[in-house]
């Protein structure tokens, strides 16, 4: 690898509404290089790729500062179409395929090859027919570069997930000017064997001179295929290193290391006791794509705030989703000595557990319904609250007066900024939408509350308010809170203990004031962390 860089980013700086999310970022990738870009969620990786790919959100929010050079020439990229025309391809973890189309049709979409026929000779190119033979030949060539022997005319619907990922890559390779491929968490939804095939394919492409920017949380994959590594933290480049000088634990430490100011938290009536276990997980396994849990055991003490951390894709999000019945799960969950049935959200709720999903807009809220209905609905369905009296629960009508009174109470208590309880949730800010999610969970009055990524996608001020609310309900109501987050600094601010998940299992539990290196070691799957608590 030598000569002119395929890609060079110089001094990329980007702010959203006064908050700087990228700070003078430099990055370069040479022909045939696999360059790993790593960092926690919120480190700025997605924003940097939005800048590179000309996503509309960048232009709509004031653009960015800095330069992009391709092949040594400065370029201005204002749209994804322009990025593709310049030879930049993006392979997402979420597939952009049409299931009803064949592999060939997906690969050649919007770049179909046509041929003349008697009608088109009279009426022109719009009446030409598809040249299926030529299209199949092109698709076969692209698939061959990946070492795939699958029939190029097979329908995408029903393909294994790994093959869908390869079709995505083949589509980018079929673009004859492809010179840089961006892989965004490409192995997140793949099995281990599929991931190995994909990594082999990346090596093969690099050997042909294609530059690859590899974004991933899986540090073992970084060590397996990358030539060079750039580490982002809080929007800044904190380290660059060749793979030959890298160590997994050092990378993990650099990703998470930052000064943590742990404020004095309000006192409790009584501190959690190790002997008082409110919830126990035994050999929990959850089939959540990209966040599989592979045999995790954990004890939760009554009244504590337990943090669950770890790098993306290692299963931390799957725990709550499996226990609360959103994804298939096996194992044993025991609350207060009583087993809780898996796979049934209603039973989990009736066992005294609540859940605030990481997918606020997709799972947590009914965006086109009122604030007051969003707050009350789960309690109405699972606990028969806010219903008028009647012999048959399914036929009981909603008590609008009680719903309104409770919503007004929650609006005041959680300081939800809105025009009133009838306002549509869609029209609230992200921080206030998250408060509605919390209000819905608090309405259940759960003994155990699972909260996943509670501050994702909200501004700094709202983040602190959300954390304060969790502490308040823990202290005032004795609520046990299990908080899953990619923001280790936030876990360290309010949690009593922090459980680190690695490859779907419990790597260990640390106190919030443990050194950065200990968290780095555990996140990297190293058993040598120096300080562990039960």
KEDREN-383146 format. One record per residue (C-alpha): residue number from 1; x, y, z. Coordinates in steps of 0.001 Angstrom, whole numbers, padded with zeros to 6 digits. Layout:
REM KEDREN-383146
@num:NUM u:X v:Y w:Z
...
***
This chain:
REM KEDREN-383146
@num:1 u:000000 v:000000 w:000000
@num:2 u:001589 v:003222 w:-001180
@num:3 u:001018 v:006232 w:-003368
@num:4 u:-001943 v:008635 w:-003378
@num:5 u:-004625 v:008044 w:-000746
@num:6 u:-007988 v:006911 w:-002052
@num:7 u:-009640 v:008923 w:000716
@num:8 u:-008369 v:011720 w:002890
@num:9 u:-010457 v:013597 w:005438
@num:10 u:-008872 v:016777 w:006786
@num:11 u:-010089 v:018709 w:009814
@num:12 u:-013689 v:017498 w:009639
@num:13 u:-015730 v:019425 w:012201
@num:14 u:-019499 v:019234 w:012570
@num:15 u:-021947 v:020783 w:015038
@num:16 u:-025652 v:020205 w:015572
@num:17 u:-027507 v:023132 w:017115
@num:18 u:-024509 v:024342 w:019067
@num:19 u:-023230 v:020909 w:020092
@num:20 u:-019963 v:019887 w:018418
@num:21 u:-020054 v:016199 w:017512
@num:22 u:-016917 v:016025 w:015343
@num:23 u:-013791 v:017968 w:016232
@num:24 u:-011042 v:018355 w:013644
@num:25 u:-011085 v:014711 w:012511
@num:26 u:-008336 v:013554 w:010125
@num:27 u:-008406 v:010138 w:008434
@num:28 u:-006809 v:008615 w:005336
@num:29 u:-007196 v:005300 w:003498
@num:30 u:-004841 v:003954 w:000813
@num:31 u:-005653 v:001614 w:-002099
@num:32 u:-005921 v:-001966 w:-000851
@num:33 u:-006069 v:-000900 w:002807
@num:34 u:-008631 v:-002075 w:005355
@num:35 u:-008855 v:000827 w:007765
@num:36 u:-010821 v:000171 w:010963
@num:37 u:-012763 v:003031 w:012525
@num:38 u:-013778 v:002194 w:016089
@num:39 u:-015471 v:003991 w:018952
@num:40 u:-018394 v:003740 w:021332
@num:41 u:-021934 v:004630 w:020273
@num:42 u:-022034 v:008415 w:020153
@num:43 u:-018331 v:008730 w:019350
@num:44 u:-019122 v:010354 w:015983
@num:45 u:-018644 v:007464 w:013533
@num:46 u:-022103 v:007768 w:011972
@num:47 u:-021854 v:011538 w:011631
@num:48 u:-018464 v:011188 w:009934
@num:49 u:-019942 v:008731 w:007448
@num:50 u:-022903 v:011044 w:006857
@num:51 u:-020401 v:013746 w:005937
@num:52 u:-018511 v:011416 w:003589
@num:53 u:-021677 v:010135 w:001934
@num:54 u:-023293 v:013559 w:001485
@num:55 u:-026369 v:012734 w:003561
@num:56 u:-029057 v:015461 w:003500
@num:57 u:-028994 v:015850 w:007301
@num:58 u:-025509 v:017369 w:007039
@num:59 u:-026526 v:020057 w:004548
@num:60 u:-029830 v:020714 w:006329
@num:61 u:-028015 v:021474 w:009593
@num:62 u:-025436 v:023931 w:008300
@num:63 u:-022905 v:021712 w:006542
@num:64 u:-019454 v:020984 w:007986
@num:65 u:-015937 v:022350 w:008152
@num:66 u:-012915 v:020622 w:006649
@num:67 u:-011966 v:018938 w:003378
@num:68 u:-012642 v:015646 w:001598
@num:69 u:-010082 v:014455 w:-000941
@num:70 u:-010562 v:011472 w:-003257
@num:71 u:-007521 v:010327 w:-005184
@num:72 u:-005708 v:013480 w:-004056
@num:73 u:-008366 v:015839 w:-005447
@num:74 u:-010654 v:017927 w:-003278
@num:75 u:-014337 v:017112 w:-003758
@num:76 u:-017607 v:018529 w:-002482
@num:77 u:-020140 v:015771 w:-001822
@num:78 u:-023706 v:016986 w:-001360
@num:79 u:-025734 v:013819 w:-001974
@num:80 u:-025447 v:010023 w:-001752
@num:81 u:-025873 v:009833 w:-005530
@num:82 u:-022812 v:012027 w:-005990
@num:83 u:-020843 v:009889 w:-003517
@num:84 u:-021722 v:006754 w:-005498
@num:85 u:-020789 v:008433 w:-008771
@num:86 u:-017396 v:009223 w:-007231
@num:87 u:-016825 v:005542 w:-006444
@num:88 u:-017843 v:005431 w:-002771
@num:89 u:-019997 v:002471 w:-001777
@num:90 u:-021760 v:001915 w:001540
@num:91 u:-022613 v:-001522 w:002931
@num:92 u:-025086 v:-001112 w:005783
@num:93 u:-025922 v:-003567 w:008559
@num:94 u:-029605 v:-003064 w:007688
@num:95 u:-030222 v:-004533 w:004253
@num:96 u:-031395 v:-002326 w:001384
@num:97 u:-032690 v:-005178 w:-000783
@num:98 u:-035994 v:-005876 w:-002547
@num:99 u:-037034 v:-009364 w:-001376
@num:100 u:-039329 v:-010038 w:-004341
@num:101 u:-036505 v:-009413 w:-006825
@num:102 u:-033760 v:-011850 w:-007803
@num:103 u:-030140 v:-011479 w:-006764
@num:104 u:-029259 v:-010198 w:-010234
@num:105 u:-032116 v:-007692 w:-010245
@num:106 u:-031001 v:-006344 w:-006860
@num:107 u:-027379 v:-006075 w:-007961
@num:108 u:-028295 v:-004248 w:-011177
@num:109 u:-031096 v:-002100 w:-009711
@num:110 u:-031126 v:001325 w:-011414
@num:111 u:-028216 v:000170 w:-013606
@num:112 u:-030081 v:-002363 w:-015720
@num:113 u:-028660 v:-003435 w:-019078
@num:114 u:-031134 v:-003249 w:-021965
@num:115 u:-031157 v:-004331 w:-025586
@num:116 u:-033058 v:-003253 w:-028631
@num:117 u:-036134 v:-004973 w:-030023
@num:118 u:-038404 v:-004231 w:-033000
@num:119 u:-040629 v:-001931 w:-030933
@num:120 u:-037723 v:000079 w:-029475
@num:121 u:-036278 v:000575 w:-032921
@num:122 u:-039483 v:002394 w:-033814
@num:123 u:-040296 v:004193 w:-030572
@num:124 u:-036915 v:004603 w:-028889
@num:125 u:-034936 v:003440 w:-025797
@num:126 u:-037847 v:003507 w:-023281
@num:127 u:-039218 v:000418 w:-025030
@num:128 u:-036009 v:-001622 w:-024863
@num:129 u:-036083 v:-004936 w:-022996
@num:130 u:-033795 v:-006165 w:-020240
@num:131 u:-030699 v:-007991 w:-021427
@num:132 u:-030978 v:-010735 w:-018809
@num:133 u:-027978 v:-012638 w:-020131
@num:134 u:-025650 v:-009645 w:-019785
@num:135 u:-027092 v:-008726 w:-016375
@num:136 u:-026560 v:-012258 w:-015097
@num:137 u:-022982 v:-012205 w:-016385
@num:138 u:-022298 v:-008970 w:-014494
@num:139 u:-023909 v:-010324 w:-011323
@num:140 u:-021933 v:-013559 w:-011636
@num:141 u:-018696 v:-011581 w:-011934
@num:142 u:-019477 v:-009516 w:-008816
@num:143 u:-020470 v:-012599 w:-006805
@num:144 u:-017345 v:-014380 w:-008005
@num:145 u:-015158 v:-011671 w:-006475
@num:146 u:-016678 v:-012675 w:-003138
@num:147 u:-016155 v:-016380 w:-003725
@num:148 u:-019910 v:-017124 w:-003905
@num:149 u:-021306 v:-019879 w:-006096
@num:150 u:-024988 v:-019125 w:-005407
@num:151 u:-027370 v:-018971 w:-008389
@num:152 u:-027483 v:-015330 w:-009456
@num:153 u:-031123 v:-015678 w:-010560
@num:154 u:-032361 v:-016928 w:-007173
@num:155 u:-034884 v:-014691 w:-005368
@num:156 u:-033570 v:-012687 w:-002422
@num:157 u:-036581 v:-013644 w:-000289
@num:158 u:-035638 v:-016643 w:001809
@num:159 u:-031866 v:-016235 w:001493
@num:160 u:-029831 v:-016716 w:004667
@num:161 u:-028872 v:-013424 w:006311
@num:162 u:-025208 v:-013894 w:005418
@num:163 u:-025991 v:-014232 w:001729
@num:164 u:-028107 v:-011071 w:001837
@num:165 u:-025082 v:-009221 w:003160
@num:166 u:-022981 v:-010573 w:000297
@num:167 u:-025597 v:-009438 w:-002234
@num:168 u:-025314 v:-005927 w:-000750
@num:169 u:-021541 v:-006031 w:-001249
@num:170 u:-021820 v:-007485 w:-004757
@num:171 u:-024090 v:-004600 w:-005725
@num:172 u:-021369 v:-002140 w:-004756
@num:173 u:-018677 v:-004138 w:-006555
@num:174 u:-020725 v:-004148 w:-009745
@num:175 u:-020313 v:-000396 w:-009929
@num:176 u:-017278 v:-000287 w:-012182
@num:177 u:-015842 v:002848 w:-010579
@num:178 u:-015880 v:001419 w:-007015
@num:179 u:-012705 v:002467 w:-005232
@num:180 u:-013784 v:002843 w:-001590
@num:181 u:-016228 v:000615 w:000301
@num:182 u:-017556 v:001616 w:003702
@num:183 u:-018633 v:-001370 w:005806
@num:184 u:-020891 v:-000181 w:008638
@num:185 u:-021132 v:-002926 w:011298
@num:186 u:-021430 v:-005562 w:008521
@num:187 u:-021194 v:-008581 w:010845
@num:188 u:-023695 v:-007387 w:013460
@num:189 u:-026485 v:-009704 w:012258
@num:190 u:-024285 v:-012551 w:011020
@num:191 u:-023446 v:-015870 w:012619
@num:192 u:-019804 v:-016567 w:013443
@num:193 u:-019304 v:-018686 w:010316
@num:194 u:-020979 v:-016060 w:008108
@num:195 u:-018840 v:-013350 w:009694
@num:196 u:-015688 v:-015308 w:008911
@num:197 u:-016731 v:-015582 w:005260
@num:198 u:-017359 v:-011855 w:005133
@num:199 u:-013973 v:-011024 w:006643
@num:200 u:-012302 v:-013324 w:004110
@num:201 u:-014172 v:-011500 w:001339
@num:202 u:-012955 v:-008145 w:002663
@num:203 u:-009363 v:-009378 w:002519
@num:204 u:-009930 v:-010571 w:-001043
@num:205 u:-011302 v:-007185 w:-002107
@num:206 u:-008426 v:-005328 w:-000479
@num:207 u:-005978 v:-007565 w:-002338
@num:208 u:-007564 v:-006331 w:-005582
@num:209 u:-006789 v:-002723 w:-004618
@num:210 u:-010169 v:-001637 w:-003225
@num:211 u:-009904 v:000578 w:-000134
@num:212 u:-012151 v:-000412 w:002763
@num:213 u:-013288 v:001663 w:005724
@num:214 u:-014418 v:-000864 w:008343
@num:215 u:-016673 v:000387 w:011154
@num:216 u:-017209 v:-002142 w:013914
@num:217 u:-017452 v:-002649 w:017674
@num:218 u:-015969 v:-006140 w:017444
@num:219 u:-012332 v:-005673 w:018243
@num:220 u:-011341 v:-009247 w:017431
@num:221 u:-012465 v:-008554 w:013849
@num:222 u:-010420 v:-005354 w:013815
@num:223 u:-007337 v:-007343 w:014773
@num:224 u:-008130 v:-010047 w:012221
@num:225 u:-008374 v:-007953 w:009063
@num:226 u:-007378 v:-004299 w:009469
@num:227 u:-004120 v:-002742 w:008392
@num:228 u:-004563 v:000494 w:010345
@num:229 u:-006888 v:001638 w:013118
@num:230 u:-008379 v:005027 w:014020
@num:231 u:-010114 v:005417 w:017379
@num:232 u:-012791 v:008058 w:017925
@num:233 u:-014003 v:009221 w:021310
@num:234 u:-016453 v:012067 w:021895
@num:235 u:-016030 v:013239 w:018306
@num:236 u:-012236 v:013406 w:018369
@num:237 u:-009468 v:011132 w:017119
@num:238 u:-007750 v:009892 w:020271
@num:239 u:-005363 v:007449 w:018610
@num:240 u:-004137 v:006075 w:015282
@num:241 u:-002055 v:002942 w:015040
@num:242 u:-001092 v:000145 w:012667
@num:243 u:-002539 v:-003236 w:013582
@num:244 u:000970 v:-004548 w:014265
@num:245 u:001243 v:-002144 w:017229
@num:246 u:-002334 v:-002573 w:018488
@num:247 u:-003623 v:-004525 w:021461
@num:248 u:-007295 v:-005249 w:022007
@num:249 u:-007307 v:-004115 w:025621
@num:250 u:-005528 v:-000865 w:024709
@num:251 u:-008079 v:-000103 w:021976
@num:252 u:-010959 v:-000769 w:024373
@num:253 u:-009409 v:001451 w:027021
@num:254 u:-008942 v:004298 w:024536
@num:255 u:-012558 v:003945 w:023405
@num:256 u:-014044 v:004248 w:026886
@num:257 u:-011473 v:006285 w:028800
@num:258 u:-012684 v:009688 w:029918
@num:259 u:-012919 v:011695 w:033089
@num:260 u:-016029 v:010721 w:034992
@num:261 u:-017470 v:013143 w:037504
@num:262 u:-019649 v:011132 w:039866
@num:263 u:-021826 v:013565 w:041769
@num:264 u:-022954 v:012834 w:045296
@num:265 u:-026162 v:010848 w:044909
@num:266 u:-029098 v:011159 w:047322
@num:267 u:-029009 v:008662 w:050211
@num:268 u:-031240 v:005603 w:050364
@num:269 u:-033349 v:004459 w:053276
@num:270 u:-031311 v:001255 w:053209
@num:271 u:-028471 v:000109 w:050976
@num:272 u:-028881 v:-002975 w:048726
@num:273 u:-027777 v:-006200 w:050357
@num:274 u:-025989 v:-009001 w:048557
@num:275 u:-028262 v:-011533 w:050268
@num:276 u:-031468 v:-009800 w:049106
@num:277 u:-031744 v:-010864 w:045454
@num:278 u:-034805 v:-009554 w:043642
@num:279 u:-034032 v:-011045 w:040225
@num:280 u:-031858 v:-013908 w:039041
@num:281 u:-030996 v:-014875 w:035472
@num:282 u:-029617 v:-018337 w:034817
@num:283 u:-028143 v:-019393 w:031452
@num:284 u:-030198 v:-016779 w:029608
@num:285 u:-030032 v:-017102 w:025820
@num:286 u:-031726 v:-014593 w:023521
@num:287 u:-032019 v:-014689 w:019742
@num:288 u:-031932 v:-010954 w:019065
@num:289 u:-030176 v:-010320 w:015727
@num:290 u:-026956 v:-008434 w:016316
@num:291 u:-027303 v:-008656 w:020104
@num:292 u:-027482 v:-012387 w:020854
@num:293 u:-027183 v:-013518 w:024467
@num:294 u:-025348 v:-016839 w:024732
@num:295 u:-025753 v:-018153 w:028267
@num:296 u:-025675 v:-015285 w:030736
@num:297 u:-026189 v:-015637 w:034479
@num:298 u:-026643 v:-012647 w:036758
@num:299 u:-028057 v:-011744 w:040184
@num:300 u:-029679 v:-008356 w:040795
@num:301 u:-029873 v:-006951 w:044321
@num:302 u:-033120 v:-005383 w:045504
@num:303 u:-033079 v:-001586 w:045359
@num:304 u:-029846 v:-001149 w:043412
@num:305 u:-029147 v:000566 w:040108
@num:306 u:-027300 v:-002075 w:038118
@num:307 u:-025582 v:-001006 w:034925
@num:308 u:-025117 v:-003315 w:031937
@num:309 u:-022366 v:-002238 w:029567
@num:310 u:-020161 v:-003590 w:026821
@num:311 u:-019368 v:-002910 w:023204
@num:312 u:-022088 v:-003000 w:020576
@num:313 u:-023025 v:-006376 w:019157
@num:314 u:-022023 v:-008385 w:022243
@num:315 u:-025518 v:-008925 w:023623
@num:316 u:-026115 v:-006265 w:026247
@num:317 u:-029318 v:-005056 w:024562
@num:318 u:-030581 v:-008591 w:024115
@num:319 u:-030879 v:-009217 w:027866
@num:320 u:-033821 v:-006887 w:028589
@num:321 u:-035478 v:-007643 w:025249
@num:322 u:-035329 v:-011375 w:025982
@num:323 u:-036534 v:-011156 w:029589
@num:324 u:-039427 v:-008887 w:028581
@num:325 u:-040570 v:-011170 w:025760
@num:326 u:-039679 v:-009140 w:022683
@num:327 u:-037308 v:-011778 w:021268
@num:328 u:-037150 v:-015582 w:021617
@num:329 u:-035346 v:-016541 w:024821
@num:330 u:-034496 v:-019617 w:026843
@num:331 u:-033032 v:-020109 w:030277
@num:332 u:-034411 v:-019307 w:033699
@num:333 u:-035591 v:-015968 w:035091
@num:334 u:-036607 v:-015914 w:038754
@num:335 u:-038132 v:-012895 w:040485
@num:336 u:-038553 v:-013026 w:044249
@num:337 u:-038158 v:-016783 w:044102
@num:338 u:-040899 v:-017244 w:041473
@num:339 u:-040000 v:-018264 w:037879
@num:340 u:-041061 v:-015792 w:035193
@num:341 u:-042272 v:-017266 w:031891
@num:342 u:-040154 v:-016202 w:028927
@num:343 u:-041683 v:-015162 w:025621
@num:344 u:-044719 v:-013457 w:027189
@num:345 u:-044520 v:-009681 w:027677
@num:346 u:-047789 v:-009529 w:029602
@num:347 u:-046574 v:-012063 w:032176
@num:348 u:-043306 v:-010181 w:032569
@num:349 u:-045231 v:-006967 w:033226
@num:350 u:-047564 v:-008694 w:035687
@num:351 u:-044551 v:-010107 w:037505
@num:352 u:-043689 v:-006543 w:038484
@num:353 u:-041206 v:-005627 w:035776
@num:354 u:-041246 v:-002631 w:033433
@num:355 u:-039296 v:-001886 w:030284
@num:356 u:-038122 v:001227 w:028473
@num:357 u:-036920 v:000104 w:025043
@num:358 u:-033849 v:001406 w:023256
@num:359 u:-036101 v:001833 w:020206
@num:360 u:-038044 v:004804 w:021488
@num:361 u:-039911 v:005609 w:018292
@num:362 u:-040375 v:002078 w:016978
@num:363 u:-041318 v:000192 w:020163
@num:364 u:-041709 v:002628 w:023019
@num:365 u:-044255 v:005113 w:021673
@num:366 u:-047393 v:005499 w:019618
@num:367 u:-046211 v:008611 w:017820
@num:368 u:-049578 v:009656 w:016405
@num:369 u:-051458 v:009282 w:019689
@num:370 u:-051732 v:011691 w:022589
@num:371 u:-049231 v:012034 w:025377
@num:372 u:-051829 v:010937 w:027946
@num:373 u:-052739 v:007749 w:026055
@num:374 u:-049085 v:006834 w:025645
@num:375 u:-048532 v:007176 w:029386
@num:376 u:-051560 v:005093 w:030382
@num:377 u:-051827 v:002443 w:027670
@num:378 u:-049505 v:-000282 w:028968
@num:379 u:-051003 v:-000065 w:032466
@num:380 u:-054490 v:-000324 w:030926
@num:381 u:-053549 v:-003423 w:028947
@num:382 u:-051410 v:-005260 w:031494
@num:383 u:-052883 v:-004159 w:034812
@num:384 u:-056460 v:-003089 w:033963
@num:385 u:-055771 v:000408 w:035299
@num:386 u:-057670 v:003514 w:034140
@num:387 u:-060792 v:001491 w:033255
@num:388 u:-064354 v:002000 w:034463
@num:389 u:-065741 v:-000810 w:036671
@num:390 u:-067339 v:-003768 w:034919
@num:391 u:-067657 v:-007555 w:035135
@num:392 u:-065552 v:-008256 w:032024
@num:393 u:-062207 v:-006483 w:031694
@num:394 u:-062108 v:-006615 w:027858
@num:395 u:-065435 v:-004740 w:027745
@num:396 u:-064567 v:-002042 w:030273
@num:397 u:-064269 v:001481 w:028905
@num:398 u:-061326 v:003791 w:029427
@num:399 u:-061669 v:006233 w:032315
@num:400 u:-060711 v:009405 w:030478
@num:401 u:-060870 v:011531 w:033603
@num:402 u:-058426 v:009244 w:035461
@num:403 u:-056112 v:009081 w:032439
@num:404 u:-056048 v:012878 w:032178
@num:405 u:-055420 v:013372 w:035909
@num:406 u:-052558 v:010874 w:035911
@num:407 u:-051016 v:012403 w:032774
@num:408 u:-051077 v:015866 w:034346
@num:409 u:-049356 v:014450 w:037417
@num:410 u:-046618 v:012804 w:035297
@num:411 u:-046145 v:015951 w:033202
@num:412 u:-045491 v:017931 w:036361
@num:413 u:-043393 v:015308 w:038127
@num:414 u:-041160 v:014545 w:035129
@num:415 u:-041199 v:018114 w:033763
@num:416 u:-042423 v:017022 w:030329
@num:417 u:-042366 v:020123 w:028121
@num:418 u:-045596 v:020016 w:026090
@num:419 u:-048694 v:022016 w:025232
@num:420 u:-050826 v:019647 w:027286
@num:421 u:-051780 v:015987 w:027782
@num:422 u:-053609 v:015864 w:024438
@num:423 u:-050524 v:016806 w:022392
@num:424 u:-049369 v:014182 w:019892
@num:425 u:-046137 v:012522 w:021013
@num:426 u:-044650 v:012919 w:017527
@num:427 u:-044501 v:016670 w:018109
@num:428 u:-042408 v:016444 w:021273
@num:429 u:-038629 v:016797 w:021329
@num:430 u:-036509 v:013656 w:021681
@num:431 u:-035826 v:014332 w:025345
@num:432 u:-039499 v:014812 w:026133
@num:433 u:-040425 v:011699 w:024157
@num:434 u:-038016 v:009776 w:026372
@num:435 u:-039681 v:011242 w:029451
@num:436 u:-043018 v:009945 w:028148
@num:437 u:-041450 v:006477 w:027825
@num:438 u:-040303 v:006724 w:031437
@num:439 u:-043703 v:007999 w:032542
@num:440 u:-045351 v:004996 w:030897
@num:441 u:-042972 v:002650 w:032712
@num:442 u:-043315 v:004444 w:036061
@num:443 u:-047116 v:004241 w:035745
@num:444 u:-046817 v:000476 w:036046
@num:445 u:-045145 v:001013 w:039443
@num:446 u:-042711 v:-001809 w:038683
@num:447 u:-040498 v:-003318 w:041309
@num:448 u:-037835 v:-003880 w:038643
@num:449 u:-037391 v:-001471 w:035741
@num:450 u:-035293 v:-002379 w:032689
@num:451 u:-034081 v:000740 w:030868
@num:452 u:-032170 v:000372 w:027590
@num:453 u:-030121 v:003239 w:026130
@num:454 u:-032171 v:005869 w:028032
@num:455 u:-030181 v:008851 w:026724
@num:456 u:-029687 v:007803 w:023110
@num:457 u:-030469 v:010555 w:020618
@num:458 u:-031254 v:013349 w:023095
@num:459 u:-029338 v:016502 w:023925
@num:460 u:-026913 v:016911 w:026800
@num:461 u:-029318 v:018753 w:029094
@num:462 u:-032080 v:016214 w:028581
@num:463 u:-029628 v:013380 w:029222
@num:464 u:-028919 v:014631 w:032728
@num:465 u:-032631 v:015086 w:033445
@num:466 u:-033308 v:011485 w:032439
@num:467 u:-030497 v:010195 w:034659
@num:468 u:-031787 v:012309 w:037536
@num:469 u:-035263 v:010812 w:037112
@num:470 u:-033907 v:007282 w:037296
@num:471 u:-032049 v:008110 w:040515
@num:472 u:-035135 v:009821 w:041944
@num:473 u:-037422 v:006823 w:041379
@num:474 u:-034785 v:004475 w:042710
@num:475 u:-034393 v:006528 w:045892
@num:476 u:-037987 v:007671 w:046443
@num:477 u:-039760 v:004430 w:045556
@num:478 u:-037101 v:001785 w:046160
@num:479 u:-037379 v:000769 w:042510
@num:480 u:-034673 v:-001621 w:041301
@num:481 u:-033305 v:-000283 w:038025
@num:482 u:-031287 v:-002220 w:035451
@num:483 u:-029826 v:000283 w:033015
@num:484 u:-028264 v:-000880 w:029759
@num:485 u:-026172 v:001729 w:027998
@num:486 u:-023382 v:002209 w:025487
@num:487 u:-022418 v:005342 w:027432
@num:488 u:-020088 v:003934 w:030058
@num:489 u:-019604 v:007393 w:031574
@num:490 u:-023329 v:007584 w:032337
@num:491 u:-023351 v:004136 w:033909
@num:492 u:-020461 v:005206 w:036111
@num:493 u:-022353 v:008326 w:037208
@num:494 u:-025402 v:006655 w:038747
@num:495 u:-024921 v:002862 w:039001
@num:496 u:-023950 v:000880 w:042094
@num:497 u:-022361 v:-001886 w:040016
@num:498 u:-021670 v:-002322 w:036315
@num:499 u:-021935 v:-005727 w:034609
@num:500 u:-019900 v:-006005 w:031405
@num:501 u:-021146 v:-008298 w:028640
@num:502 u:-018771 v:-009851 w:026118
@num:503 u:-019809 v:-012245 w:023322
@num:504 u:-023202 v:-012804 w:024898
@num:505 u:-021949 v:-013720 w:028356
@num:506 u:-021122 v:-011958 w:031605
@num:507 u:-017465 v:-010953 w:031530
@num:508 u:-017548 v:-009605 w:035069
@num:509 u:-018936 v:-006935 w:037384
@num:510 u:-017057 v:-003781 w:038385
@num:511 u:-017683 v:-000887 w:040764
@num:512 u:-018276 v:002436 w:038984
@num:513 u:-014956 v:003848 w:040200
@num:514 u:-012851 v:001002 w:038764
@num:515 u:-009945 v:002170 w:036549
@num:516 u:-010501 v:002627 w:032811
@num:517 u:-008080 v:-000194 w:032105
@num:518 u:-010280 v:-002660 w:034010
@num:519 u:-013313 v:-001721 w:031960
@num:520 u:-011187 v:-001909 w:028808
@num:521 u:-009966 v:-005393 w:029677
@num:522 u:-013452 v:-006710 w:030373
@num:523 u:-014918 v:-005169 w:027232
@num:524 u:-012127 v:-006847 w:025292
@num:525 u:-012990 v:-010215 w:026842
@num:526 u:-009892 v:-010396 w:028985
@num:527 u:-010304 v:-012182 w:032320
@num:528 u:-007510 v:-010251 w:034014
@num:529 u:-009474 v:-007278 w:035303
@num:530 u:-007955 v:-006400 w:038638
@num:531 u:-011024 v:-005472 w:040656
@num:532 u:-014337 v:-007297 w:040541
@num:533 u:-017318 v:-007157 w:042849
@num:534 u:-020045 v:-009726 w:043312
***
